[in-house]
Amino acid sequence: MSRRLPLLPALLCVPFAAAETDLSLDPLVISGSRSEAAGFDLPFSVDSLERRQISEGQPGINASEVLQRVPGLVVQNRQNYAQDLQISSRGFGSRATFGVRGIKLIADGIPASTPDGQGQAATFDLDTAERIEVLRGPMATLYGSNSGGVIQLFSRDGEGPLQLSGGSAFGSDGLRKERLSAEGGNGQAGFILDRSRLDTDGYRDHSAAWREQNFAKLHIDPDEDSRLALIYSDLNQQSDDPLGLTWDAYRRDPRSVAAVAEQFDTRKSIDHRQLGLNYERYFGAARLQASLYGGTRRVVQYQSIPRGPQAASSHAGGVIDFEREFHGGSLRWLQPVTALPGDFEWILGVDYDFSEDDRQGYENFAGARQGIKGRLRRDEIDTVTSLDPYLQANWRLGDWTLQAGLRHNQMKAEVDDKFLANGDDSGSRTYRKTTPALGVMYAFTPDLRGYLSAGKGFETPTMSELAYSPGGGFNLELDASSSTQYEAGLKARLGEGTRLNAALFQIRTEDELVVAAASGGRTTYQNAARTLRQGFELAIDSQWSEQWSTTLAYTRLSATYDDDFTSNGRTIAKGRHLPGVPGTTLYGELAWRPREGISSAIEGLYRSKVYVEDSNQERPAPGYAVFNWRTRLEQQLGPWTFGQTLRIDNLFDREYIGSVIVADGNGRYYEPAPGRNWYAGLDLAYCF
């Protein structure tokens, strides 16, 4: 019998929507334990989003479409492709002003986060996703520093007869998306190729963007004990940046743009390419897993920094231009132990990650012209390296389940300054910490589990946070923050069709990274605060019949500063709320599938008010509730499959703030969301 990881059975033809039609109440996951297990049997909070949930009636444009259904996560779509999504997990990552911060992003075993903790969810290819796993709580710390949560995407394998497919979609604000793909495979090998192009004029002025993504995967099973997968992906993107709005500007016109955005033609271009290899081999009951990856990333970004601040000799200019080379790998041994009672497995592994930026900064003007690359003001090599060994143990003994782990984190950040006209700002800093985690679960009945987990976390500054110090130069004094996390939860199967997960958690953080000062397009950070985060999460998934299903995800989170500190020259009192973190989030969905080939659903999202800066004195983004509707139709005609998708978001045309830019130095905190908007797509597939 083959010992390979279980694969989906070969299908004669896989239509665009997911093949399965029933809710999986006991999905298998890898996140947390690093070994395949039912999420119901694991002593921590982990969710698996299946292919149907990712693709059915969804545009496949960004991860906010599907991650909203996970409790504990806050996913804010900025409507700004230049800055990516804002994602936080139990408050971790909420201070990110661009990209994803403090959450580990992984795609097919390849990190989508740099070793310093800065990630880009835009690199996720949703069109080829098989599932997305979301891990929260203490066990996430076993994935290294900057792992306040873990989001892993797994692409599907090419299987069955050759299938060619394509689709075209249109939507509000000039949205257009085209996609072509080919896939197929047998018991020994399979492949998938996918290419997509997205164009949009943007909801707001000066927010147009285009994006091209390519994805290729080849998997080979040379024998019954081994498996090899080769994965390539790239992302090419050009996007205008409308920046945020002040409250008054938002009230006057939510579609408007800050004048400086047009004055300096704020924009961003990305050229990202990566190649990865995953290998697994069984040695009896033990397994060896290895991965290697490498890639390049080129970014050019034009900011809206006025000429005046750039006159300072130490200023780096208003144009960011860097070329990044990154590579790394992991090696992991999974060993069952039969000499002990029950099912015991230990896991020994090591992760290595390296990122090097050849970074320049330029003035964003030349002569009287603005918004163009001017004089060189910054030239340096930024290098980040991490090397983390870890040990885990998974033990199931009767009604008890134990998960324990220990990881030694080491991250080195180094700047080699080549621009010496304003002095030498070179420097380096190494961060080290060993983080343990432990989870214990007890099965009260076959359908009811209770668990407790605890762990230590470790969050290093990113290179952008280290870039400046109050006195100028690399901020060598900036420390990493550390956290102590506790979680208690229940998991239950109610009848044959309902799954319930509930969790209480508390997180205490020391040396929290906060803003020291922000002016002239430059933000400096400090370790100045302790924080306390306490919350409750509830998820209920129900399959009431073959036709009807519901989803409910509720989060209540209190995230406050636990002592006084000074920021931007004013005192932030103990008890103030962390900005960017709503107190309450509620997601609900009612789905109807009357028969094969027809599905429809109503989605609802409520989010309470969100503070925009540390003092909580500026006007918070108000709470809101929005509803969306989607439907998907499919028809089979011989070897052809035809599909139609229609989606309407914000059904009641609610005006609201979709996301905020935390602690923006210009007071432009608010990023408006679109009113009522639509998306319609047609697709077809031919199965040979």
C-alpha positions as CSV (number, residue, x, y, z in Angstrom):
1,M,0.0,0.0,0.0
2,S,1.3,3.5,-0.8
3,R,2.4,5.6,2.1
4,R,2.1,8.9,0.2
5,L,0.0,11.7,1.6
6,P,-3.6,11.2,0.7
7,L,-4.6,12.9,-2.6
8,L,-7.9,13.8,-4.1
9,P,-9.2,10.9,-6.2
10,A,-8.8,11.3,-9.9
11,L,-11.7,13.0,-11.5
12,L,-12.9,12.6,-15.1
13,C,-13.3,16.4,-15.3
14,V,-13.0,19.1,-12.7
15,P,-15.2,22.1,-13.3
16,F,-14.3,25.6,-12.2
17,A,-16.2,25.4,-8.9
18,A,-15.1,22.9,-6.3
19,A,-16.1,19.3,-7.0
20,E,-17.4,18.6,-3.5
21,T,-20.9,19.7,-2.6
22,D,-21.0,18.8,1.1
23,L,-19.6,20.7,4.0
24,S,-16.6,18.9,5.5
25,L,-17.1,18.8,9.3
26,D,-13.8,17.2,10.1
27,P,-11.2,18.6,7.6
28,L,-7.6,17.4,7.7
29,V,-5.0,20.0,8.4
30,I,-1.2,20.2,8.6
31,S,-0.7,23.6,10.3
32,G,0.3,23.4,13.9
33,S,1.1,19.7,14.3
34,R,3.0,19.6,10.9
35,S,1.5,16.2,10.4
36,E,-1.9,15.3,8.9
37,A,-4.6,15.3,11.5
38,A,-8.3,16.2,11.8
39,G,-8.6,19.7,13.0
40,F,-11.3,18.5,15.5
41,D,-8.6,16.5,17.3
42,L,-6.0,19.3,17.7
43,P,-5.6,21.4,20.9
44,F,-5.5,24.8,19.2
45,S,-7.5,27.0,16.9
46,V,-7.0,26.0,13.3
47,D,-9.4,26.4,10.3
48,S,-9.3,24.9,6.9
49,L,-11.0,26.7,4.0
50,E,-11.8,24.3,1.2
51,R,-11.7,24.8,-2.5
52,R,-15.5,25.3,-2.8
53,Q,-15.4,28.1,-0.2
54,I,-12.4,29.8,-2.0
55,S,-13.8,29.7,-5.5
56,E,-17.6,29.3,-5.5
57,G,-19.0,32.7,-6.6
58,Q,-15.8,34.5,-5.8
59,P,-13.8,36.7,-8.1
60,G,-10.5,35.1,-7.0
61,I,-8.8,38.6,-6.8
62,N,-7.6,38.8,-3.2
63,A,-7.7,36.7,0.0
64,S,-10.2,39.0,1.8
65,E,-13.0,37.2,-0.2
66,V,-12.5,34.0,1.9
67,L,-10.6,34.9,5.0
68,Q,-13.5,37.0,6.4
69,R,-15.1,33.7,7.5
70,V,-12.3,32.9,10.0
71,P,-12.9,34.1,13.5
72,G,-9.9,36.0,15.1
73,L,-8.9,37.4,11.7
74,V,-9.5,41.0,10.6
75,V,-9.0,41.4,6.9
76,Q,-9.4,44.9,5.5
77,N,-9.4,45.4,1.8
78,R,-7.8,48.8,1.3
79,Q,-9.2,49.1,-2.3
80,N,-5.5,50.0,-3.0
81,Y,-3.4,47.5,-4.8
82,A,-0.3,49.5,-4.1
83,Q,-0.6,48.7,-0.4
84,D,-2.1,45.2,-0.4
85,L,-4.5,43.8,2.2
86,Q,-4.3,44.6,5.9
87,I,-4.6,41.4,7.9
88,S,-4.4,41.0,11.7
89,S,-4.8,37.9,13.9
90,R,-5.9,38.5,17.4
91,G,-4.4,42.0,17.1
92,F,-1.1,40.9,15.7
93,G,-0.3,42.8,12.5
94,S,-2.8,45.6,13.1
95,R,-0.2,48.4,13.0
96,A,0.9,47.5,9.5
97,T,0.6,50.5,7.2
98,F,1.3,48.4,4.1
99,G,1.4,44.7,3.4
100,V,1.0,42.1,6.1
101,R,3.0,42.4,9.3
102,G,3.4,39.9,12.2
103,I,1.6,37.0,10.5
104,K,3.4,34.2,8.8
105,L,2.3,33.7,5.2
106,I,3.2,30.4,3.4
107,A,2.3,29.1,0.0
108,D,3.0,25.5,-0.8
109,G,5.7,25.4,1.9
110,I,7.4,28.5,0.6
111,P,7.3,31.6,2.8
112,A,5.5,34.6,1.4
113,S,6.9,36.6,4.3
114,T,10.5,37.8,4.6
115,P,12.6,36.7,7.6
116,D,11.9,40.1,9.3
117,G,8.1,39.4,9.2
118,Q,6.9,41.6,6.2
119,G,4.6,39.7,3.9
120,Q,2.5,40.2,0.8
121,A,-0.8,38.3,0.4
122,A,-1.0,39.5,-3.2
123,T,1.4,36.6,-4.2
124,F,-1.3,34.1,-3.2
125,D,-2.8,32.6,-6.4
126,L,-6.4,31.9,-5.5
127,D,-7.3,30.4,-8.9
128,T,-5.2,27.3,-8.2
129,A,-5.8,27.0,-4.4
130,E,-7.0,23.7,-3.0
131,R,-7.3,24.9,0.5
132,I,-6.2,27.6,3.0
133,E,-5.3,26.8,6.6
134,V,-5.4,29.5,9.3
135,L,-3.6,28.8,12.6
136,R,-4.1,31.2,15.6
137,G,-2.9,31.2,19.2
138,P,0.1,29.9,21.1
139,M,1.0,27.0,18.7
140,A,1.5,29.6,15.9
141,T,4.7,30.7,17.7
142,L,6.4,27.4,16.6
143,Y,6.6,28.9,13.1
144,G,9.2,31.4,14.2
145,S,9.4,35.0,15.0
146,N,6.6,37.3,13.7
147,S,4.1,34.5,13.8
148,G,1.2,36.0,15.6
149,G,-0.8,33.8,13.3
150,V,-0.1,31.5,10.3
151,I,-1.9,31.5,6.9
152,Q,-1.0,28.7,4.6
153,L,-2.2,28.2,1.0
154,F,-2.0,24.8,-0.6
155,S,-2.4,24.6,-4.4
156,R,-4.2,21.7,-6.0
157,D,-2.5,18.9,-8.0
158,G,-3.1,18.4,-11.7
159,E,-5.1,15.1,-12.0
160,G,-7.2,13.2,-14.5
161,P,-7.5,13.7,-18.2
162,L,-6.1,16.8,-19.8
163,Q,-8.4,19.8,-19.2
164,L,-8.2,23.2,-20.8
165,S,-10.2,26.1,-19.4
166,G,-10.6,29.8,-19.6
167,G,-12.8,32.6,-18.2
168,S,-13.5,36.3,-18.5
169,A,-15.1,38.6,-16.0
170,F,-16.2,42.2,-15.7
171,G,-17.3,44.4,-12.9
172,S,-17.8,47.8,-11.4
173,D,-15.2,50.5,-11.9
174,G,-13.7,49.0,-15.0
175,L,-12.9,45.7,-13.4
176,R,-11.8,43.1,-16.0
177,K,-10.2,39.7,-15.4
178,E,-9.2,37.0,-17.9
179,R,-7.8,33.5,-17.1
180,L,-6.4,30.6,-19.0
181,S,-5.4,27.2,-17.5
182,A,-4.4,23.7,-18.4
183,E,-4.1,20.7,-16.1
184,G,-4.0,16.9,-15.9
185,G,-2.3,13.9,-14.5
186,N,-2.2,10.3,-13.6
187,G,-0.9,8.1,-10.8
188,Q,2.7,9.0,-11.4
189,A,2.7,12.7,-12.3
190,G,0.5,15.7,-12.9
191,F,0.7,19.4,-13.9
192,I,-1.2,22.6,-13.7
193,L,-0.6,25.8,-15.6
194,D,-2.5,29.0,-14.9
195,R,-2.3,32.6,-16.2
196,S,-4.5,35.5,-15.2
197,R,-4.7,39.2,-16.0
198,L,-6.6,41.8,-13.8
199,D,-7.4,45.4,-14.8
200,T,-9.3,47.9,-12.8
201,D,-9.9,51.7,-12.9
202,G,-10.3,51.6,-9.1
203,Y,-13.1,52.7,-6.9
204,R,-11.4,56.0,-6.0
205,D,-9.6,58.5,-8.2
206,H,-6.0,57.7,-8.9
207,S,-6.4,54.0,-7.9
208,A,-6.2,52.2,-11.3
209,A,-4.1,49.0,-11.4
210,W,-3.3,46.0,-13.5
211,R,-1.9,42.7,-12.4
212,E,-0.6,39.6,-14.2
213,Q,0.0,36.3,-12.4
214,N,1.5,33.0,-13.7
215,F,1.5,29.7,-11.9
216,A,3.0,26.4,-12.8
217,K,3.2,23.2,-10.8
218,L,4.6,19.8,-11.7
219,H,4.3,16.9,-9.2
220,I,6.0,13.5,-9.7
221,D,5.5,10.3,-7.6
222,P,8.5,8.2,-8.7
223,D,7.5,5.3,-6.4
224,E,5.0,4.6,-3.6
225,D,7.3,6.1,-1.0
226,S,8.3,9.4,-2.4
227,R,6.9,12.6,-3.9
228,L,8.4,15.6,-5.6
229,A,6.7,18.9,-6.5
230,L,8.2,21.8,-8.5
231,I,6.3,25.1,-8.2
232,Y,6.8,28.4,-10.1
233,S,4.9,31.6,-9.7
234,D,5.2,35.2,-10.6
235,L,3.4,38.5,-10.1
236,N,3.7,41.6,-12.2
237,Q,1.7,44.6,-11.1
238,Q,1.4,48.4,-11.7
239,S,-0.9,50.4,-9.4
240,D,-1.6,54.0,-8.6
241,D,-1.8,54.9,-4.9
242,P,-4.7,57.1,-3.9
243,L,-3.4,57.4,-0.3
244,G,-5.8,57.8,2.6
245,L,-8.3,60.6,3.2
246,T,-8.9,62.9,6.1
247,W,-12.3,62.6,7.7
248,D,-13.5,65.9,6.1
249,A,-12.3,64.8,2.7
250,Y,-14.0,61.4,3.1
251,R,-17.3,63.1,4.0
252,R,-17.1,65.4,1.1
253,D,-16.4,62.7,-1.5
254,P,-15.4,59.1,-0.7
255,R,-14.1,58.6,-4.2
256,S,-11.7,61.5,-3.9
257,V,-8.0,61.4,-3.6
258,A,-5.5,63.5,-1.6
259,A,-4.2,66.3,-3.8
260,V,-0.5,65.3,-3.1
261,A,-1.2,61.9,-4.6
262,E,-1.9,63.4,-8.0
263,Q,0.8,66.1,-7.5
264,F,3.5,63.5,-7.0
265,D,1.8,60.8,-9.1
266,T,2.0,58.2,-6.2
267,R,2.3,54.7,-7.6
268,K,4.0,51.4,-7.2
269,S,5.3,48.6,-9.5
270,I,6.1,45.1,-8.5
271,D,7.9,42.3,-10.4
272,H,8.0,39.2,-8.3
273,R,9.3,35.7,-9.3
274,Q,9.9,32.6,-7.3
275,L,10.7,28.9,-7.8
276,G,10.3,26.2,-5.1
277,L,10.8,22.5,-4.7
278,N,9.2,20.2,-2.2
279,Y,10.3,16.6,-1.6
280,E,8.9,13.9,0.7
281,R,10.1,10.4,1.2
282,Y,9.0,7.6,3.6
283,F,11.6,5.5,5.4
284,G,9.4,2.8,6.9
285,A,6.9,4.7,9.1
286,A,9.2,7.7,9.3
287,R,9.2,10.6,6.8
288,L,11.7,13.1,5.5
289,Q,10.4,16.4,4.2
290,A,12.5,19.0,2.5
291,S,12.0,22.2,0.6
292,L,14.1,24.7,-1.3
293,Y,13.1,28.0,-2.8
294,G,14.5,31.1,-4.3
295,G,13.3,34.2,-6.1
296,T,13.6,37.9,-6.9
297,R,11.4,40.9,-6.3
298,R,11.8,44.4,-7.8
299,V,9.7,47.3,-6.3
300,V,9.6,50.9,-7.4
301,Q,7.3,53.2,-5.3
302,Y,6.7,56.9,-5.6
303,Q,5.6,58.6,-2.4
304,S,4.0,61.9,-1.7
305,I,6.7,63.4,0.5
306,P,6.9,67.2,-0.1
307,R,10.2,68.8,-1.2
308,G,10.7,70.5,2.1
309,P,11.3,67.5,4.4
310,Q,13.6,66.0,1.7
311,A,16.0,68.9,2.1
312,A,17.3,67.4,5.3
313,S,20.7,65.8,4.7
314,S,19.7,62.5,6.3
315,H,16.4,62.1,4.4
316,A,16.2,59.1,2.0
317,G,14.0,60.8,-0.6
318,G,10.5,60.1,-1.8
319,V,11.1,57.2,-4.3
320,I,11.8,53.7,-3.0
321,D,13.6,51.4,-5.5
322,F,14.9,48.0,-4.5
323,E,15.9,44.7,-6.0
324,R,15.5,41.7,-3.7
325,E,17.1,38.3,-3.9
326,F,15.7,35.7,-1.5
327,H,16.2,32.0,-0.9
328,G,15.9,29.4,1.8
329,G,14.8,26.0,2.7
330,S,13.6,23.6,5.4
331,L,14.4,20.1,6.5
332,R,12.1,18.1,8.7
333,W,12.1,14.5,10.0
334,L,8.9,13.0,11.4
335,Q,9.4,9.8,13.4
336,P,6.6,7.7,15.0
337,V,7.6,5.9,18.2
338,T,5.9,2.5,18.7
339,A,7.6,1.8,22.0
340,L,5.4,4.3,23.8
341,P,1.7,3.7,24.4
342,G,-0.8,5.4,22.1
343,D,0.2,7.3,19.0
344,F,3.5,9.2,19.5
345,E,5.4,11.1,16.9
346,W,8.3,13.5,17.3
347,I,9.4,16.0,14.7
348,L,12.8,17.6,14.3
349,G,13.3,20.4,11.8
350,V,15.2,23.5,10.8
351,D,14.2,26.5,8.7
352,Y,16.6,28.8,6.9
353,D,15.6,32.0,5.2
354,F,17.6,34.8,3.5
355,S,16.6,38.1,2.0
356,E,18.9,40.8,0.5
357,D,17.7,44.1,-0.8
358,D,19.8,46.3,-3.0
359,R,18.0,49.5,-2.0
360,Q,18.1,53.0,-3.3
361,G,16.2,56.1,-2.5
362,Y,15.7,59.1,-4.8
363,E,14.1,62.5,-4.6
364,N,10.6,62.4,-6.1
365,F,11.2,65.5,-8.2
366,A,13.7,66.8,-10.7
367,G,13.8,70.6,-11.3
368,A,10.2,71.9,-11.4
369,R,8.8,68.5,-12.2
370,Q,7.3,66.3,-9.4
371,G,6.5,62.6,-9.4
372,I,9.7,61.6,-11.2
373,K,12.9,60.0,-10.0
374,G,15.4,62.7,-9.1
375,R,18.8,62.7,-7.2
376,L,20.1,59.7,-5.4
377,R,19.5,60.1,-1.6
378,R,19.9,56.5,-0.3
379,D,22.1,53.5,-1.4
380,E,22.5,50.5,0.8
381,I,22.3,46.7,1.0
382,D,19.8,45.4,3.5
383,T,20.2,41.8,4.5
384,V,18.0,39.7,6.8
385,T,18.9,36.1,7.7
386,S,17.1,33.6,10.0
387,L,18.1,30.1,11.1
388,D,15.6,28.3,13.4
389,P,15.8,24.7,14.6
390,Y,12.8,23.3,16.3
391,L,11.5,20.1,18.0
392,Q,7.9,19.0,18.3
393,A,6.0,16.1,19.8
394,N,2.5,14.9,19.1
395,W,1.1,12.3,21.4
396,R,-2.4,10.8,21.4
397,L,-3.1,8.5,24.4
398,G,-6.6,7.3,24.9
399,D,-8.8,10.4,25.4
400,W,-5.8,12.7,25.8
401,T,-3.9,14.5,23.1
402,L,-0.7,16.4,23.7
403,Q,1.1,18.8,21.4
404,A,4.4,20.4,22.5
405,G,7.2,22.2,20.8
406,L,10.3,24.3,21.2
407,R,11.9,26.6,18.7
408,H,15.1,28.6,18.8
409,N,14.6,31.8,16.8
410,Q,17.6,33.8,15.4
411,M,17.2,36.7,13.1
412,K,20.0,39.0,12.0
413,A,19.3,42.3,10.3
414,E,22.2,44.2,8.7
415,V,22.5,47.4,6.7
416,D,25.6,48.2,4.6
417,D,25.4,51.9,3.8
418,K,26.9,52.9,0.4
419,F,25.6,56.5,0.4
420,L,28.2,58.2,2.7
421,A,27.5,61.9,1.8
422,N,25.4,62.2,5.0
423,G,27.5,59.8,7.1
424,D,27.7,56.0,7.5
425,D,24.4,54.5,8.7
426,S,25.7,50.9,8.6
427,G,24.8,48.6,11.4
428,S,23.5,45.2,12.4
429,R,21.4,43.6,15.1
430,T,20.8,40.0,15.9
431,Y,17.7,38.8,17.8
432,R,17.5,35.5,19.6
433,K,14.9,33.8,21.6
434,T,13.7,30.3,22.4
435,T,9.9,30.0,22.3
436,P,8.0,27.0,23.8
437,A,4.4,26.0,23.2
438,L,2.2,23.4,24.7
439,G,-1.4,22.2,24.1
440,V,-3.4,19.5,25.9
441,M,-6.8,18.2,24.7
442,Y,-9.3,15.9,26.4
443,A,-12.1,14.0,24.6
444,F,-15.1,14.2,26.9
445,T,-17.2,12.3,24.3
446,P,-16.5,11.2,20.7
447,D,-18.2,14.5,19.7
448,L,-16.9,16.9,22.4
449,R,-13.3,18.0,23.0
450,G,-11.8,20.6,25.4
451,Y,-8.3,21.9,25.3
452,L,-5.8,24.3,26.9
453,S,-2.7,25.7,25.2
454,A,0.0,28.2,26.2
455,G,3.1,29.6,24.5
456,K,5.7,32.3,24.2
457,G,5.9,34.5,21.2
458,F,8.7,36.7,19.6
459,E,8.2,39.6,17.2
460,T,11.3,41.3,15.7
461,P,11.2,44.7,14.0
462,T,11.0,44.8,10.3
463,M,13.7,46.5,8.2
464,S,11.3,49.4,7.6
465,E,10.9,49.8,11.3
466,L,14.6,49.6,11.9
467,A,15.5,52.0,9.1
468,Y,15.3,55.2,11.2
469,S,16.2,56.3,14.7
470,P,15.4,59.6,16.4
471,G,19.0,60.6,16.0
472,G,19.3,59.4,12.4
473,G,20.7,56.2,11.1
474,F,19.9,52.5,11.7
475,N,17.9,52.0,14.9
476,L,20.2,49.6,16.7
477,E,18.4,50.2,20.0
478,L,15.1,48.8,18.9
479,D,14.3,45.5,20.6
480,A,12.0,42.7,19.7
481,S,8.7,42.4,21.5
482,S,7.7,39.2,23.4
483,S,4.3,37.8,24.3
484,T,2.8,35.2,26.6
485,Q,-0.3,33.6,25.2
486,Y,-3.0,31.4,26.7
487,E,-6.0,29.7,25.1
488,A,-8.8,27.5,26.3
489,G,-11.3,26.0,23.8
490,L,-14.1,23.6,23.0
491,K,-14.7,21.7,19.8
492,A,-18.0,19.9,19.3
493,R,-19.9,18.1,16.6
494,L,-23.6,18.7,17.1
495,G,-25.7,16.1,15.4
496,E,-24.6,14.9,12.0
497,G,-24.3,18.3,10.3
498,T,-22.9,21.0,12.7
499,R,-19.4,21.8,13.9
500,L,-18.7,24.3,16.7
501,N,-15.4,25.7,17.7
502,A,-15.1,28.2,20.6
503,A,-12.0,29.7,22.2
504,L,-11.1,32.1,24.9
505,F,-7.6,33.7,24.8
506,Q,-5.3,36.1,26.6
507,I,-2.1,37.6,25.2
508,R,0.3,39.8,27.2
509,T,3.0,41.5,25.3
510,E,6.2,43.2,26.6
511,D,8.2,45.9,24.6
512,E,5.4,46.3,22.1
513,L,6.7,48.2,19.0
514,V,4.9,51.5,18.7
515,V,5.4,54.8,16.9
516,A,7.8,57.2,18.5
517,A,7.4,60.0,15.9
518,A,6.0,60.4,12.4
519,S,6.7,63.5,10.2
520,G,8.1,64.3,6.8
521,G,7.3,60.9,5.4
522,R,9.5,59.2,8.0
523,T,8.3,57.1,11.0
524,T,10.5,56.0,13.9
525,Y,9.6,53.3,16.3
526,Q,10.2,52.5,19.9
527,N,9.7,49.8,22.5
528,A,7.4,51.6,24.9
529,A,4.4,49.7,25.9
530,R,2.9,46.6,27.3
531,T,-0.4,45.4,25.8
532,L,-3.2,43.1,26.9
533,R,-5.4,41.3,24.5
534,Q,-8.3,39.3,25.6
535,G,-11.0,37.8,23.5
536,F,-13.5,35.1,22.5
537,E,-14.0,33.4,19.1
538,L,-16.9,31.3,18.0
539,A,-17.3,29.4,14.7
540,I,-20.4,27.4,13.8
541,D,-20.7,25.6,10.4
542,S,-23.9,23.7,9.7
543,Q,-25.1,21.5,6.8
544,W,-28.8,21.4,7.4
545,S,-29.6,19.4,4.4
546,E,-28.2,18.7,0.9
547,Q,-29.5,22.1,-0.1
548,W,-28.9,24.4,2.8
549,S,-25.8,25.3,4.9
550,T,-24.9,28.2,7.2
551,T,-21.6,29.7,8.5
552,L,-21.2,31.9,11.5
553,A,-17.9,33.4,12.7
554,Y,-17.8,35.8,15.7
555,T,-14.9,37.5,17.4
556,R,-14.9,39.7,20.5
557,L,-11.5,41.3,21.2
558,S,-10.4,43.8,23.8
559,A,-6.9,45.0,22.8
560,T,-5.5,47.8,25.1
561,Y,-2.2,49.3,26.2
562,D,-1.3,48.1,29.7
563,D,0.8,51.0,30.8
564,D,1.5,54.7,29.8
565,F,4.0,55.7,27.1
566,T,4.9,58.7,25.0
567,S,4.3,58.9,21.2
568,N,4.7,61.9,19.0
569,G,5.3,64.1,22.0
570,R,2.1,63.2,23.9
571,T,1.3,60.7,26.6
572,I,-0.8,57.6,25.7
573,A,-2.6,56.5,28.8
574,K,-3.0,53.0,30.0
575,G,-6.3,51.5,28.8
576,R,-6.3,53.1,25.4
577,H,-7.3,50.8,22.6
578,L,-4.8,49.5,20.0
579,P,-5.6,51.2,16.7
580,G,-6.7,49.0,13.7
581,V,-8.4,46.4,15.9
582,P,-12.3,46.3,16.0
583,G,-13.8,45.2,19.2
584,T,-16.5,43.0,17.5
585,T,-16.5,41.2,14.2
586,L,-19.4,39.0,13.0
587,Y,-19.6,37.1,9.7
588,G,-22.6,35.1,8.6
589,E,-23.5,33.1,5.4
590,L,-26.6,31.3,4.2
591,A,-25.9,29.1,1.2
592,W,-28.4,27.3,-1.0
593,R,-27.6,24.6,-3.5
594,P,-30.9,23.2,-4.8
595,R,-29.2,20.8,-7.2
596,E,-25.9,20.1,-8.8
597,G,-24.7,23.1,-10.9
598,I,-26.6,25.7,-9.0
599,S,-25.5,27.6,-5.9
600,S,-26.4,30.9,-4.3
601,A,-25.6,32.6,-1.0
602,I,-26.1,35.7,1.1
603,E,-23.1,36.9,3.1
604,G,-23.2,39.4,6.0
605,L,-20.3,41.2,7.7
606,Y,-20.5,43.4,10.8
607,R,-17.5,45.2,12.2
608,S,-17.5,47.7,15.1
609,K,-15.6,51.0,15.2
610,V,-11.9,51.0,14.7
611,Y,-9.5,53.5,16.3
612,V,-6.9,55.0,14.0
613,E,-4.1,56.1,16.3
614,D,-2.8,55.4,19.8
615,S,-4.4,58.2,21.8
616,N,-7.9,57.3,20.5
617,Q,-8.6,61.0,20.2
618,E,-9.0,61.2,16.4
619,R,-12.3,60.2,15.0
620,P,-12.5,56.4,14.8
621,A,-13.7,54.7,11.6
622,P,-17.4,54.0,12.4
623,G,-18.8,50.5,12.7
624,Y,-20.8,49.1,9.8
625,A,-22.7,46.1,8.5
626,V,-22.8,45.1,4.8
627,F,-24.5,42.3,2.9
628,N,-23.4,40.6,-0.3
629,W,-25.1,38.1,-2.7
630,R,-23.5,35.6,-5.0
631,T,-24.7,32.9,-7.4
632,R,-23.0,30.3,-9.5
633,L,-24.4,28.2,-12.4
634,E,-22.8,25.3,-14.2
635,Q,-23.9,23.2,-17.2
636,Q,-22.3,20.0,-18.5
637,L,-22.5,19.2,-22.2
638,G,-20.4,16.2,-23.2
639,P,-16.8,17.2,-22.6
640,W,-17.7,20.8,-22.1
641,T,-18.4,22.6,-18.8
642,F,-19.9,26.1,-18.9
643,G,-20.1,28.3,-15.9
644,Q,-21.6,31.7,-15.0
645,T,-20.9,33.8,-11.8
646,L,-22.8,36.8,-10.6
647,R,-21.9,38.7,-7.5
648,I,-23.2,41.9,-5.9
649,D,-21.4,43.4,-2.9
650,N,-22.7,46.0,-0.5
651,L,-26.3,45.2,-1.5
652,F,-27.8,48.2,0.4
653,D,-25.2,50.7,-0.9
654,R,-23.8,51.4,2.5
655,E,-21.2,54.2,2.8
656,Y,-18.4,53.1,5.1
657,I,-14.7,53.0,5.8
658,G,-13.3,49.7,4.7
659,S,-9.8,50.0,6.3
660,V,-7.6,52.5,8.1
661,I,-4.0,53.6,7.8
662,V,-2.8,53.4,11.4
663,A,-1.0,56.4,12.9
664,D,-0.7,58.2,9.5
665,G,1.4,61.3,10.1
666,N,-0.7,63.5,7.9
667,G,-4.0,62.5,9.4
668,R,-5.1,60.7,6.3
669,Y,-6.3,57.6,8.2
670,Y,-9.4,56.6,6.2
671,E,-9.7,54.4,3.2
672,P,-13.3,54.3,1.9
673,A,-14.9,51.1,0.6
674,P,-17.1,51.0,-2.5
675,G,-20.8,51.4,-2.5
676,R,-22.9,48.8,-4.3
677,N,-20.8,47.0,-6.9
678,W,-21.0,44.0,-9.1
679,Y,-19.0,41.3,-10.7
680,A,-20.0,38.9,-13.5
681,G,-18.0,36.1,-15.1
682,L,-18.3,33.5,-17.8
683,D,-16.0,30.5,-18.0
684,L,-15.7,27.2,-19.9
685,A,-13.7,24.0,-19.7
686,Y,-13.0,21.2,-22.2
687,C,-12.0,17.8,-20.9
688,F,-10.2,15.5,-23.3
